[in-house]
Amino acid sequence: MGAAIQLNRLGYQNIAILDREDDLGGTWHVNRYPGLTVDVPSTTYSYRFEPNPYWSRLYAPGAELKTYAEHVADKYDLRRYMRFNTVVDGARWDEEAQVWVVTLSGGHTLRTQFLILATGYLCQPKKPDIDGIDSFAGTVLHAQEWDDSYSLKGKRAAIIGTGSTGVQLIPKLADEVAELTVYQRTPIWVMPKLDFGFGPTAQRLFAKFPATQRVLRVSSDLFMDIMVTLAMWRFRQFRPVNRIAATIGRLHRFLAIRDKGLRRKLTPGYDFGCKRPTLSNVYYRTFNKSHVHLETAGIERIEPDGIVGKDGSKRPIDTLVLATGFDVWESNLPAIEVVGREGRNLGKWWRENKFQAYEGLTVPLFPNLLTQASPYAWVGMSWFDTVEYQMRHMDRLFSELQRTGARTFEVTDEANARFLERMLTLLDDSVFVLGNCANSRSYWFNGTGEAPLFRPTTVRQAVKEQERFPLSDYAIA
């Protein structure tokens, strides 16, 4: 949607937004599980050019993010471009015609001058490969495929997964079920959540005087950017900041759980920042409830009526909840097969030559292609920061095409190599390289131990660089 808004600003109108779902909103349309909220302040998790004065809380519930997406689509008249229930199988560059040929399921094709991949890092849910899982005779609920019609009241339930989704979901499950068993593979850093509501008076103030909300946004933006930069990207120089964050997490855990054995099981064995931390004031306290059990020995197999742990214990259940996240590296980067010039397959090339993308957007031998969820694209913690710096890049790049009357752009090998080298050098100072991340099992790392999702700079740096990257880094013809 951000890319379409930018293209409109540049005068492009012949746009198709293809979406496999039946409505807009991406993750905020697909996810409907109980307890769903944004884990970045709502003031930061929104477009700077389109603030929302009507958030109900600093950390808004998921339904409000969906409503915000609908508002943006309607205000900027984007629905006219959207084609829902449309699955893309792949795309191939036609060198002779100088266009992308996009293949849709069912055999239909589209031909387009420019192709933008906006499929996200977290678009393919990962279902655990556990022996016997298909034999389970009860109800299986996946967090990303939640069944609102199913009642958990009085059920004996188990949930697999204690990542960000699990942290939000587990307290809500505990309020409903008769018994809840939580199967944890890797503990997560859970930080206290400074959350508060915005009543009607505050909302009217934000709407009438937008500057008041901008002050709050500047505060949340700065806090998020400074913490990520110092605790993660400048770990070598500011290791004490990382230690302070970890101390806050430990104190939060200590105050919520007095049982030493239980607290030990919930203590991460890796440095803060190796794995996405999350925020909650109720997650730890949930484990103090008598009907909530934490299992950390691992799962041996699943039987029709329950789960057998590696320690031989069996938990009879009738409902299995999967909060096992997404398959980032096998089926998300890229989410479809993309073949560029000289037959270069994007997914294959990334896996054989390191994941890489110039300014987190473009790749050599892929003319007129922008890939938004790509290596070294994610900056800050709010995805909107990434989208907006990419919109600035598009503005300069497409404006140059229009100025010169050109039809194609392609980043040069030299510019791409230079950018990759700089990202790798910056990562040498990060917690990913210098910290203790071996036991984190973080989706931020790929199978070879690299962490190429993030752009290890401040948000401000990423934005500024879009104003001064050399246009000569592109072959424009």
Sine and cosine of phi, psi and omega as CSV:
sin_phi,cos_phi,sin_psi,cos_psi,sin_omega,cos_omega
0.00,0.00,-0.65,0.76,0.05,-1.00
-0.89,0.46,-0.66,0.75,0.03,-1.00
-0.90,0.44,-0.64,0.77,0.01,-1.00
-0.91,0.41,-0.64,0.77,0.05,-1.00
-0.87,0.49,-0.69,0.73,-0.01,-1.00
-0.92,0.40,-0.66,0.75,0.03,-1.00
-0.89,0.46,-0.64,0.77,0.06,-1.00
-0.87,0.50,-0.68,0.73,0.00,-1.00
-0.86,0.50,-0.49,0.87,-0.02,-1.00
-1.00,0.01,-0.01,1.00,0.07,-1.00
0.98,-0.18,-0.01,1.00,0.01,-1.00
-0.99,0.17,0.75,-0.67,-0.02,-1.00
-0.83,-0.56,-0.39,0.92,-0.06,-1.00
-1.00,0.06,0.99,0.15,-0.14,-0.99
-0.81,-0.58,0.63,-0.78,0.15,-0.99
-0.83,-0.57,0.82,-0.58,0.11,-0.99
-0.97,-0.26,0.93,-0.37,-0.07,-1.00
-0.99,-0.14,0.79,-0.61,-0.07,-1.00
-0.71,-0.71,0.79,-0.62,-0.01,-1.00
-0.96,0.29,-0.34,0.94,0.00,-1.00
-0.99,0.15,0.05,-1.00,-0.05,-1.00
-0.99,-0.11,0.06,1.00,0.05,-1.00
-0.32,-0.95,0.17,-0.98,-0.07,-1.00
-0.99,0.15,0.18,-0.98,0.09,-1.00
0.88,-0.47,-0.22,0.98,0.03,-1.00
0.85,0.52,-0.80,-0.61,-0.06,-1.00
-0.89,0.46,-0.44,0.90,-0.01,-1.00
-0.99,0.10,-0.08,1.00,0.19,-0.98
-0.99,-0.11,-0.66,0.75,-0.06,-1.00
-0.95,0.31,-0.69,0.72,-0.08,-1.00
-0.99,0.12,0.81,-0.58,0.02,-1.00
-0.65,-0.76,0.31,0.95,-0.09,-1.00
-0.94,0.35,0.43,-0.90,0.00,-1.00
-0.86,0.51,0.68,-0.73,0.03,-1.00
1.00,0.05,0.04,1.00,-0.05,-1.00
-0.89,0.45,0.84,-0.54,0.11,-0.99
-0.61,-0.79,0.27,-0.96,0.13,-0.99
-0.97,0.26,0.62,-0.79,0.00,-1.00
-0.96,-0.28,0.30,0.95,0.16,-0.99
-0.82,-0.58,0.63,-0.78,0.01,-1.00
-0.75,0.66,0.72,-0.69,-0.06,-1.00
-0.85,0.53,-0.54,0.84,0.01,-1.00
-0.89,0.46,-0.50,0.87,0.04,-1.00
-1.00,-0.02,-0.51,0.86,-0.02,-1.00
-1.00,0.07,0.90,0.43,0.01,-1.00
-0.18,-0.98,0.28,-0.96,0.01,-1.00
-0.94,0.33,0.68,-0.74,0.08,-1.00
-0.89,0.46,-0.57,0.82,-0.03,-1.00
-0.99,0.13,-0.08,1.00,0.00,-1.00
-0.63,-0.78,0.94,0.34,0.02,-1.00
-0.92,0.39,0.43,-0.91,0.02,-1.00
-0.90,-0.44,0.95,-0.32,-0.02,-1.00
-0.98,0.20,-0.03,1.00,-0.16,-0.99
-0.94,-0.34,0.33,0.94,0.13,-0.99
-0.86,0.51,0.65,-0.76,0.02,-1.00
-0.99,0.15,-0.40,0.92,-0.03,-1.00
-0.57,-0.82,0.24,-0.97,0.10,-1.00
-0.89,0.47,-0.63,0.77,0.10,-1.00
-0.93,-0.36,1.00,-0.06,-0.15,-0.99
-0.96,0.29,0.52,-0.85,0.10,-0.99
-0.93,0.37,0.38,-0.93,-0.12,-0.99
-0.83,0.56,-0.61,0.79,-0.04,-1.00
-0.87,0.50,-0.52,0.85,0.01,-1.00
-0.95,0.30,-0.51,0.86,0.08,-1.00
-0.92,0.39,-0.63,0.77,0.07,-1.00
-0.88,0.47,-0.69,0.72,0.02,-1.00
-0.89,0.46,-0.62,0.78,0.03,-1.00
-0.90,0.44,-0.68,0.74,0.03,-1.00
-0.87,0.49,-0.66,0.76,0.02,-1.00
-0.91,0.43,-0.64,0.76,0.03,-1.00
-0.88,0.48,-0.72,0.70,0.00,-1.00
-0.89,0.46,-0.70,0.72,0.00,-1.00
-0.87,0.49,-0.65,0.76,-0.03,-1.00
-0.96,0.29,-0.69,0.72,-0.05,-1.00
-0.90,0.44,-0.61,0.79,-0.05,-1.00
-0.99,-0.15,0.20,0.98,0.11,-0.99
0.81,0.58,0.77,0.64,-0.06,-1.00
-1.00,-0.06,-0.30,0.96,-0.06,-1.00
-0.88,0.47,-0.46,0.89,-0.02,-1.00
-0.89,0.46,-0.35,0.94,-0.01,-1.00
-1.00,-0.07,-0.23,0.97,-0.22,-0.98
-1.00,0.08,0.73,-0.68,0.08,-1.00
-0.84,-0.54,0.95,-0.32,-0.06,-1.00
-1.00,-0.01,0.19,-0.98,-0.04,-1.00
0.80,0.60,0.60,0.80,-0.03,-1.00
-0.87,-0.49,0.92,-0.39,-0.05,-1.00
-0.98,-0.19,0.80,-0.60,0.02,-1.00
-0.99,-0.11,0.80,-0.61,0.01,-1.00
-1.00,0.00,-0.56,0.83,-0.04,-1.00
0.02,-1.00,0.08,-1.00,0.01,-1.00
-0.56,-0.83,0.59,-0.81,-0.03,-1.00
-0.66,-0.75,0.69,-0.72,0.03,-1.00
-0.98,0.18,0.81,-0.59,0.06,-1.00
-1.00,-0.08,0.97,-0.23,-0.10,-0.99
-0.91,0.42,-0.61,0.79,-0.04,-1.00
-0.93,0.37,-0.71,0.71,-0.03,-1.00
-1.00,0.06,-0.22,0.97,-0.02,-1.00
0.87,0.50,0.71,0.71,0.04,-1.00
-0.63,-0.78,0.29,-0.96,0.14,-0.99
-1.00,-0.03,0.71,-0.70,0.09,-1.00
-0.97,-0.25,0.92,-0.39,-0.08,-1.00
-0.97,-0.23,0.84,-0.54,-0.04,-1.00
-0.99,-0.12,0.80,-0.59,0.02,-1.00
-0.98,-0.22,0.43,-0.90,0.06,-1.00
-0.88,0.48,0.62,-0.79,-0.09,-1.00
0.99,-0.14,-0.11,0.99,0.10,-1.00
0.99,-0.11,-0.11,0.99,0.01,-1.00
-0.97,0.26,0.42,-0.91,0.03,-1.00
-0.73,-0.68,0.43,-0.90,0.14,-0.99
-0.83,-0.56,0.54,-0.84,0.06,-1.00
-0.88,-0.47,0.78,-0.63,-0.13,-0.99
-0.62,-0.79,0.60,-0.80,0.02,-1.00
-0.94,0.35,-0.65,0.76,-0.02,-1.00
-0.84,-0.54,0.57,-0.82,0.02,-1.00
-0.77,-0.64,0.79,-0.61,0.02,-1.00
-0.87,-0.49,0.84,-0.54,0.05,-1.00
-1.00,-0.07,0.91,-0.41,-0.01,-1.00
-0.80,-0.60,0.73,0.68,-0.13,-0.99
-1.00,0.06,-0.12,0.99,0.05,-1.00
0.98,0.21,0.33,-0.94,0.10,-1.00
-0.99,0.17,-0.47,0.88,-0.16,-0.99
-0.89,-0.45,0.94,0.33,-0.05,-1.00
-0.85,-0.52,-0.19,0.98,0.00,-1.00
-0.88,-0.47,0.98,-0.20,0.00,-1.00
-0.84,0.54,0.61,-0.79,-0.01,-1.00
-0.96,-0.27,0.85,-0.53,0.05,-1.00
-0.98,-0.20,0.73,-0.69,-0.15,-0.99
-0.92,0.40,0.59,-0.80,0.05,-1.00
-1.00,-0.03,0.99,0.13,-0.05,-1.00
-0.89,-0.46,0.74,-0.67,-0.01,-1.00
-0.83,0.56,0.81,-0.59,0.09,-1.00
1.00,0.05,0.04,1.00,-0.10,-1.00
-0.89,0.47,-0.52,0.85,0.00,-1.00
-0.97,0.24,-0.19,0.98,-0.01,-1.00
-1.00,0.00,-0.12,0.99,-0.06,-1.00
-0.88,0.47,0.78,-0.62,-0.12,-0.99
-1.00,-0.01,-0.21,0.98,-0.01,-1.00
-1.00,0.07,-0.37,-0.93,-0.02,-1.00
-1.00,-0.05,0.73,-0.68,0.06,-1.00
-0.94,-0.34,0.81,-0.58,0.06,-1.00
-0.89,-0.46,0.83,-0.56,0.12,-0.99
-0.99,-0.13,0.69,-0.73,-0.06,-1.00
-0.82,0.57,-0.57,0.82,-0.02,-1.00
-1.00,0.05,0.02,1.00,0.03,-1.00
-0.69,-0.73,0.79,0.62,-0.17,-0.98
-0.94,0.34,0.66,-0.75,0.03,-1.00
-0.98,-0.21,0.98,-0.21,-0.05,-1.00
-0.92,0.39,-0.36,0.93,-0.06,-1.00
-0.99,0.17,-0.21,0.98,-0.06,-1.00
-1.00,0.06,0.78,-0.62,0.01,-1.00
-1.00,-0.08,0.77,-0.63,0.04,-1.00
-1.00,-0.06,-0.01,1.00,-0.08,-1.00
-0.85,0.53,0.85,-0.52,0.08,-1.00
0.97,0.23,0.09,1.00,-0.05,-1.00
-0.99,0.14,0.41,-0.91,0.19,-0.98
-0.99,-0.11,0.95,-0.32,-0.14,-0.99
-0.87,-0.48,0.41,-0.91,0.15,-0.99
-0.75,-0.66,0.58,-0.81,0.08,-1.00
-0.82,-0.57,0.73,-0.68,0.05,-1.00
-0.96,-0.27,0.87,-0.49,0.03,-1.00
0.87,-0.49,0.78,-0.63,0.01,-1.00
-0.75,-0.66,0.65,0.76,0.12,-0.99
-1.00,0.09,-0.36,-0.93,-0.05,-1.00
-0.85,0.53,-0.66,0.75,0.02,-1.00
-0.91,0.42,-0.72,0.70,0.00,-1.00
-0.87,0.50,-0.64,0.77,-0.01,-1.00
-0.88,0.47,-0.59,0.80,0.04,-1.00
-0.97,0.23,-0.59,0.81,-0.15,-0.99
-0.99,0.14,-0.63,0.78,-0.13,-0.99
-0.85,0.53,-0.73,0.69,0.03,-1.00
-0.87,0.49,-0.58,0.81,0.02,-1.00
-0.94,0.35,-0.65,0.76,0.06,-1.00
-0.88,0.47,-0.67,0.74,-0.04,-1.00
-0.88,0.48,-0.49,0.87,0.02,-1.00
-0.96,0.29,-0.30,0.95,-0.11,-0.99
-0.96,-0.28,-0.70,0.71,-0.21,-0.98
-0.99,0.15,0.31,-0.95,0.08,-1.00
-0.98,0.20,-0.55,0.84,0.01,-1.00
-0.51,-0.86,0.68,-0.74,-0.03,-1.00
-0.73,-0.69,0.81,-0.59,0.10,-1.00
-0.92,-0.39,0.81,-0.58,-0.02,-1.00
-0.97,-0.24,0.87,-0.49,0.02,-1.00
-0.99,-0.15,0.93,-0.36,-0.06,-1.00
-0.94,-0.33,0.80,-0.60,0.11,-0.99
-1.00,-0.05,-0.73,0.68,-0.05,-1.00
-0.73,-0.68,0.84,-0.54,0.06,-1.00
-0.89,0.46,0.42,-0.91,-0.01,-1.00
-0.88,-0.47,0.53,-0.85,0.12,-0.99
-0.95,0.30,0.89,-0.46,0.02,-1.00
-0.92,-0.39,0.85,-0.52,-0.06,-1.00
-0.96,-0.27,0.42,-0.91,0.07,-1.00
-0.88,0.47,0.53,-0.85,-0.10,-1.00
-0.93,-0.36,0.93,-0.36,0.06,-1.00
-1.00,0.08,1.00,-0.01,-0.10,-1.00
-0.86,-0.52,0.54,-0.84,0.06,-1.00
-0.39,-0.92,0.38,-0.92,-0.05,-1.00
-1.00,0.05,0.40,-0.92,0.14,-0.99
-0.94,-0.35,0.96,-0.28,0.01,-1.00
-0.97,0.26,0.05,-1.00,-0.01,-1.00
-0.83,0.56,-0.58,0.81,-0.01,-1.00
-0.91,0.42,-0.72,0.69,0.01,-1.00
-0.90,0.44,-0.64,0.77,0.00,-1.00
-0.90,0.43,-0.66,0.75,0.04,-1.00
-0.90,0.44,-0.63,0.78,0.02,-1.00
-0.89,0.46,-0.72,0.69,0.01,-1.00
-0.88,0.48,-0.63,0.78,-0.05,-1.00
-0.95,0.33,-0.64,0.77,-0.06,-1.00
-0.99,0.15,-0.58,0.82,-0.01,-1.00
-0.81,-0.59,0.99,0.15,-0.08,-1.00
-0.82,0.57,-0.43,0.90,-0.01,-1.00
-0.88,0.48,-0.50,0.87,0.00,-1.00
-0.91,0.41,-0.63,0.78,0.04,-1.00
-0.96,0.29,-0.54,0.84,0.03,-1.00
-0.89,0.46,-0.58,0.81,0.05,-1.00
-0.87,0.49,-0.70,0.71,0.03,-1.00
-0.91,0.42,-0.63,0.78,0.01,-1.00
-0.91,0.42,-0.70,0.72,0.02,-1.00
-0.84,0.54,-0.64,0.77,0.00,-1.00
-0.90,0.43,-0.74,0.67,-0.03,-1.00
-0.93,0.36,-0.60,0.80,0.04,-1.00
-0.88,0.47,-0.76,0.65,-0.04,-1.00
-0.89,0.46,-0.70,0.71,-0.02,-1.00
-0.87,0.50,-0.74,0.67,-0.03,-1.00
-0.89,0.46,-0.72,0.70,-0.07,-1.00
-0.92,0.39,-0.68,0.73,-0.01,-1.00
-0.91,0.41,-0.69,0.72,-0.03,-1.00
-0.90,0.43,-0.71,0.70,0.00,-1.00
-0.89,0.45,-0.70,0.72,-0.05,-1.00
-0.90,0.43,-0.75,0.66,-0.07,-1.00
-0.97,0.24,-0.69,0.73,-0.09,-1.00
-0.98,0.22,-0.45,0.89,-0.08,-1.00
-0.92,-0.39,-0.83,0.56,-0.14,-0.99
-0.99,0.15,-0.48,0.88,0.01,-1.00
-0.94,-0.35,0.66,0.75,-0.05,-1.00
-0.86,0.51,-0.62,0.79,-0.02,-1.00
-0.88,0.48,-0.70,0.72,-0.07,-1.00
-1.00,0.06,-0.46,0.89,-0.11,-0.99
-0.80,-0.59,0.67,0.74,0.01,-1.00
-0.81,0.58,-0.60,0.80,0.03,-1.00
-0.86,0.52,-0.52,0.85,0.04,-1.00
-0.90,0.44,-0.67,0.74,0.06,-1.00
-0.88,0.47,-0.66,0.75,0.00,-1.00
-0.91,0.42,-0.61,0.79,0.03,-1.00
-0.90,0.44,-0.70,0.72,0.04,-1.00
-0.86,0.51,-0.69,0.73,0.02,-1.00
-0.90,0.44,-0.62,0.79,0.02,-1.00
-0.90,0.43,-0.65,0.76,0.06,-1.00
-0.87,0.49,-0.66,0.75,0.04,-1.00
-0.89,0.45,-0.67,0.74,0.01,-1.00
-0.91,0.41,-0.66,0.75,0.02,-1.00
-0.90,0.43,-0.66,0.75,0.05,-1.00
-0.85,0.52,-0.68,0.73,0.01,-1.00
-0.92,0.39,-0.67,0.74,-0.03,-1.00
-0.89,0.45,-0.67,0.74,-0.04,-1.00
-0.94,0.35,-0.46,0.89,-0.05,-1.00
-1.00,0.03,-0.50,0.86,-0.11,-0.99
-0.78,-0.63,0.88,-0.48,-0.01,-1.00
-1.00,-0.09,-0.28,0.96,0.03,-1.00
-0.96,0.29,0.90,-0.43,-0.10,-1.00
-0.89,0.46,-0.67,0.74,-0.02,-1.00
-0.89,0.45,-0.69,0.73,0.02,-1.00
-0.92,0.40,-0.65,0.76,0.01,-1.00
-0.89,0.45,-0.61,0.79,0.01,-1.00
-0.90,0.44,-0.65,0.76,0.00,-1.00
-0.91,0.42,-0.48,0.88,-0.05,-1.00
-1.00,-0.06,0.09,1.00,-0.03,-1.00
-1.00,0.00,0.86,-0.52,0.03,-1.00
-0.89,0.47,0.58,-0.81,0.04,-1.00
-0.97,-0.23,0.53,0.85,-0.02,-1.00
-0.54,-0.84,0.26,-0.97,-0.06,-1.00
-0.94,0.33,0.49,-0.87,0.10,-0.99
-0.85,0.52,0.74,-0.68,0.03,-1.00
0.98,-0.18,-0.24,0.97,0.04,-1.00
-0.94,0.34,-0.52,0.85,-0.03,-1.00
-0.76,-0.65,0.51,-0.86,-0.06,-1.00
-0.84,0.54,0.88,-0.47,0.09,-1.00
-0.97,0.23,0.19,-0.98,0.04,-1.00
-0.62,-0.79,0.09,-1.00,-0.10,-1.00
-0.84,-0.54,0.72,-0.70,0.09,-1.00
-0.20,-0.98,0.65,-0.76,0.10,-1.00
-0.98,-0.18,-0.05,1.00,-0.08,-1.00
-0.86,-0.52,-0.25,0.97,-0.08,-1.00
-0.86,0.51,-0.82,0.57,-0.04,-1.00
-0.88,0.47,-0.66,0.75,-0.04,-1.00
-0.90,0.44,-0.41,0.91,0.01,-1.00
-0.86,0.50,-0.54,0.84,-0.06,-1.00
-0.97,0.26,-0.12,0.99,0.09,-1.00
-0.99,0.16,-0.19,0.98,-0.03,-1.00
-0.97,0.24,0.64,-0.77,-0.11,-0.99
-0.91,0.42,-0.43,0.90,-0.05,-1.00
-1.00,-0.07,0.10,0.99,0.03,-1.00
-0.94,-0.33,0.80,-0.60,-0.07,-1.00
-0.84,-0.53,0.66,-0.75,0.04,-1.00
-0.95,-0.31,0.82,-0.57,0.03,-1.00
-0.91,-0.41,0.80,-0.59,-0.04,-1.00
-0.82,-0.57,0.04,1.00,-0.05,-1.00
-0.97,0.26,-0.30,0.95,-0.04,-1.00
0.98,-0.21,0.27,-0.96,-0.05,-1.00
-0.96,-0.28,0.80,-0.60,0.06,-1.00
-0.99,0.13,-0.75,0.66,-0.01,-1.00
-0.24,-0.97,0.25,-0.97,0.09,-1.00
-0.91,-0.41,0.76,-0.66,0.02,-1.00
-0.95,-0.30,0.20,-0.98,-0.05,-1.00
-0.82,0.57,-0.48,0.87,-0.07,-1.00
-0.89,-0.46,0.18,0.98,-0.02,-1.00
0.10,-1.00,-0.11,-0.99,-0.05,-1.00
-0.87,-0.50,0.75,-0.66,0.04,-1.00
-0.97,-0.25,0.84,-0.54,0.00,-1.00
-0.99,0.13,0.23,-0.97,0.03,-1.00
-0.92,0.40,-0.30,0.95,0.05,-1.00
-1.00,0.04,0.07,1.00,0.05,-1.00
1.00,-0.03,-0.18,0.98,-0.01,-1.00
-0.97,0.26,0.50,-0.87,0.01,-1.00
-0.82,-0.57,0.71,-0.70,0.06,-1.00
-0.93,-0.37,0.94,-0.33,0.09,-1.00
-0.93,0.36,0.76,-0.65,0.01,-1.00
-0.63,-0.77,0.32,-0.95,0.11,-0.99
-0.86,-0.50,-0.12,0.99,0.03,-1.00
-0.68,-0.73,0.77,-0.64,0.02,-1.00
-0.90,-0.44,0.84,-0.54,0.00,-1.00
-0.95,-0.32,0.78,-0.63,-0.01,-1.00
-0.95,-0.32,0.90,-0.43,0.09,-1.00
-0.86,-0.52,0.84,0.55,-0.18,-0.98
-0.98,-0.19,0.25,0.97,0.18,-0.98
0.97,0.24,-0.48,-0.88,-0.15,-0.99
-0.78,-0.62,0.40,-0.91,0.05,-1.00
-1.00,-0.02,1.00,-0.05,-0.10,-0.99
-0.97,0.24,-0.73,0.69,-0.24,-0.97
-1.00,0.00,-0.45,0.89,-0.06,-1.00
-1.00,0.03,-0.58,0.81,-0.12,-0.99
-0.75,-0.66,0.11,0.99,-0.01,-1.00
-0.94,-0.34,-0.42,0.91,-0.06,-1.00
-0.89,-0.46,1.00,-0.03,-0.19,0.98
-0.99,0.12,0.22,-0.98,-0.04,-1.00
-0.98,0.18,-0.27,0.96,0.05,-1.00
-0.74,-0.67,0.28,-0.96,0.09,-1.00
-0.97,0.25,0.80,-0.60,0.00,-1.00
-0.80,-0.60,0.83,-0.56,-0.02,-1.00
-0.86,-0.52,0.85,-0.53,-0.06,-1.00
-0.98,-0.18,-0.50,-0.87,0.02,-1.00
-0.92,0.40,0.44,-0.90,0.03,-1.00
0.84,0.55,0.40,0.92,0.06,-1.00
0.95,0.30,0.28,0.96,-0.02,-1.00
-0.93,0.36,0.85,-0.53,0.05,-1.00
-1.00,-0.02,0.87,-0.50,-0.14,-0.99
-0.86,0.50,-0.76,0.65,-0.02,-1.00
-0.89,0.46,-0.69,0.73,0.00,-1.00
-0.91,0.41,-0.68,0.73,-0.03,-1.00
-0.91,0.42,-0.66,0.75,0.04,-1.00
-0.86,0.50,-0.68,0.73,-0.08,-1.00
-0.96,0.29,-0.40,0.92,0.00,-1.00
-1.00,-0.10,-0.29,0.96,-0.13,-0.99
-0.73,-0.69,0.41,0.91,-0.08,-1.00
0.97,0.24,0.57,-0.82,0.09,-1.00
-0.95,0.31,0.76,-0.65,-0.10,-0.99
-0.33,-0.94,0.55,-0.84,0.08,-1.00
-0.31,-0.95,0.79,-0.61,-0.03,-1.00
-0.89,0.46,0.82,-0.57,-0.06,-1.00
0.80,0.60,0.44,0.90,0.00,-1.00
0.92,0.40,0.41,0.91,-0.12,-0.99
-0.67,-0.74,-0.65,0.76,-0.16,-0.99
-0.80,-0.60,0.39,-0.92,-0.11,-0.99
-0.69,-0.73,0.68,-0.73,0.03,-1.00
-0.85,0.53,0.59,-0.81,-0.01,-1.00
0.95,0.31,0.25,0.97,0.10,-0.99
-0.82,-0.58,0.98,0.18,-0.05,-1.00
-0.89,0.45,0.57,-0.82,0.13,-0.99
0.83,0.56,0.48,0.88,0.02,-1.00
-0.89,-0.45,0.76,-0.65,0.17,-0.99
-0.88,-0.48,0.77,-0.64,0.04,-1.00
-0.88,-0.48,0.95,-0.31,-0.18,-0.98
-0.97,0.22,-0.65,0.76,0.09,-1.00
-0.99,-0.10,1.00,0.08,-0.17,-0.99
-0.69,-0.73,0.09,-1.00,0.06,-1.00
-0.84,0.55,0.69,-0.72,0.06,-1.00
0.88,0.48,0.47,0.89,0.03,-1.00
-1.00,-0.09,-0.63,0.78,-0.17,-0.98
-0.95,0.32,0.90,-0.45,0.01,-1.00
-0.85,-0.53,0.63,-0.78,-0.08,-1.00
0.93,0.37,-0.33,-0.94,0.04,-1.00
-0.93,-0.36,-0.31,0.95,0.03,-1.00
-1.00,-0.01,0.80,-0.60,-0.01,-1.00
-0.89,0.46,-0.41,0.91,0.01,-1.00
-0.91,0.42,-0.51,0.86,0.09,-1.00
-0.87,0.50,-0.67,0.74,0.01,-1.00
-0.91,0.42,-0.75,0.66,-0.04,-1.00
-0.87,0.49,-0.66,0.75,-0.08,-1.00
-0.95,0.30,-0.58,0.81,0.07,-1.00
-0.93,0.36,-0.55,0.83,0.04,-1.00
-0.93,0.37,-0.56,0.83,0.08,-1.00
-0.88,0.47,-0.61,0.80,0.04,-1.00
-0.92,0.40,-0.64,0.77,0.05,-1.00
-0.88,0.47,-0.71,0.70,0.03,-1.00
-0.86,0.51,-0.65,0.76,-0.03,-1.00
-0.85,0.53,-0.75,0.66,-0.01,-1.00
-0.93,0.36,-0.67,0.74,-0.09,-1.00
-0.92,0.39,-0.75,0.66,-0.04,-1.00
-0.95,0.30,-0.52,0.86,0.08,-1.00
-0.89,0.45,-0.60,0.80,0.04,-1.00
-0.92,0.39,-0.64,0.77,0.07,-1.00
-0.86,0.51,-0.70,0.71,-0.02,-1.00
-0.92,0.39,-0.64,0.77,-0.02,-1.00
-0.89,0.45,-0.63,0.78,-0.07,-1.00
-1.00,-0.05,-0.15,0.99,-0.05,-1.00
0.96,0.29,0.33,0.94,-0.03,-1.00
-0.98,0.18,0.27,-0.96,0.02,-1.00
-0.91,-0.41,-0.33,0.95,-0.07,-1.00
-0.71,-0.71,0.48,-0.88,0.18,-0.98
-0.75,-0.66,0.50,-0.86,0.07,-1.00
-0.42,-0.91,0.80,-0.60,0.00,-1.00
-0.93,0.38,0.60,-0.80,-0.02,-1.00
-0.98,0.18,0.41,-0.91,0.06,-1.00
-0.86,0.52,-0.65,0.76,-0.05,-1.00
-0.90,0.44,-0.70,0.71,0.00,-1.00
-0.91,0.41,-0.66,0.75,0.01,-1.00
-0.90,0.44,-0.70,0.72,0.00,-1.00
-0.90,0.44,-0.64,0.77,0.00,-1.00
-0.90,0.44,-0.69,0.73,0.01,-1.00
-0.91,0.42,-0.70,0.71,0.01,-1.00
-0.86,0.50,-0.69,0.72,0.00,-1.00
-0.88,0.47,-0.63,0.77,0.02,-1.00
-0.92,0.39,-0.65,0.76,0.03,-1.00
-0.89,0.45,-0.68,0.73,0.00,-1.00
-0.91,0.42,-0.61,0.80,0.04,-1.00
-0.91,0.41,-0.68,0.74,0.04,-1.00
-0.90,0.44,-0.62,0.79,0.01,-1.00
-0.91,0.40,-0.36,0.93,0.03,-1.00
-0.88,0.48,-0.37,0.93,0.03,-1.00
-1.00,-0.06,-0.01,1.00,-0.19,-0.98
-1.00,0.00,0.24,-0.97,0.08,-1.00
-0.91,0.42,-0.44,0.90,0.01,-1.00
-0.88,0.47,-0.57,0.82,-0.04,-1.00
-0.99,-0.10,-0.67,0.74,-0.11,-0.99
-0.99,-0.10,-0.31,0.95,-0.04,-1.00
-1.00,0.08,0.07,-1.00,0.06,-1.00
-1.00,-0.04,1.00,-0.04,-0.07,-1.00
-0.92,-0.40,0.07,1.00,-0.15,-0.99
-0.86,0.52,-0.57,0.82,-0.08,-1.00
-0.98,-0.20,0.25,0.97,-0.12,-0.99
-0.98,0.19,-0.45,0.89,-0.08,-1.00
0.75,0.67,0.75,0.66,-0.09,-1.00
-1.00,-0.01,0.67,-0.74,0.06,-1.00
-0.94,0.33,-0.12,0.99,0.08,-1.00
-0.94,0.33,-0.29,0.96,0.02,-1.00
-0.97,-0.26,0.62,-0.78,0.09,-1.00
-1.00,0.00,-0.09,-1.00,-0.10,-1.00
-0.91,0.41,-0.30,0.95,0.01,-1.00
-0.98,-0.19,0.16,0.99,0.05,-1.00
1.00,0.07,0.08,1.00,0.04,-1.00
-1.00,0.08,0.38,-0.92,0.01,-1.00
-0.80,-0.60,0.96,0.29,-0.14,-0.99
-0.99,-0.11,0.31,0.95,0.02,-1.00
-0.98,0.21,-0.66,0.75,-0.15,-0.99
-1.00,0.03,0.55,-0.84,0.24,-0.97
-1.00,0.00,0.94,-0.34,-0.17,-0.99
-0.99,0.15,0.84,0.55,0.04,-1.00
-0.72,-0.69,0.12,-0.99,0.15,-0.99
-0.95,0.30,0.32,-0.95,0.08,-1.00
-0.89,0.46,-0.67,0.74,-0.01,-1.00
-0.86,0.51,-0.68,0.74,0.03,-1.00
-0.89,0.46,-0.69,0.73,-0.01,-1.00
-0.87,0.49,-0.67,0.74,0.00,-1.00
-0.91,0.41,-0.73,0.69,-0.03,-1.00
-0.88,0.48,-0.61,0.79,-0.05,-1.00
-0.91,0.41,-0.40,0.92,0.03,-1.00
-0.96,0.28,-0.30,0.95,0.01,-1.00
-1.00,0.06,-0.21,0.98,-0.10,-1.00
-0.69,-0.72,0.15,0.99,0.06,-1.00
-0.90,0.44,0.63,-0.77,-0.05,-1.00
-0.92,0.39,0.82,-0.58,0.07,-1.00
-0.90,0.44,-0.33,0.94,0.07,-1.00
-0.94,0.35,-0.16,0.99,0.10,-1.00
-0.94,0.34,-0.15,0.99,0.03,-1.00
-0.91,-0.42,0.64,-0.77,0.22,-0.98
-1.00,0.05,0.93,-0.38,-0.07,-1.00
-0.91,-0.42,0.84,-0.55,-0.11,-0.99
-0.62,-0.78,0.00,0.00,0.00,0.00
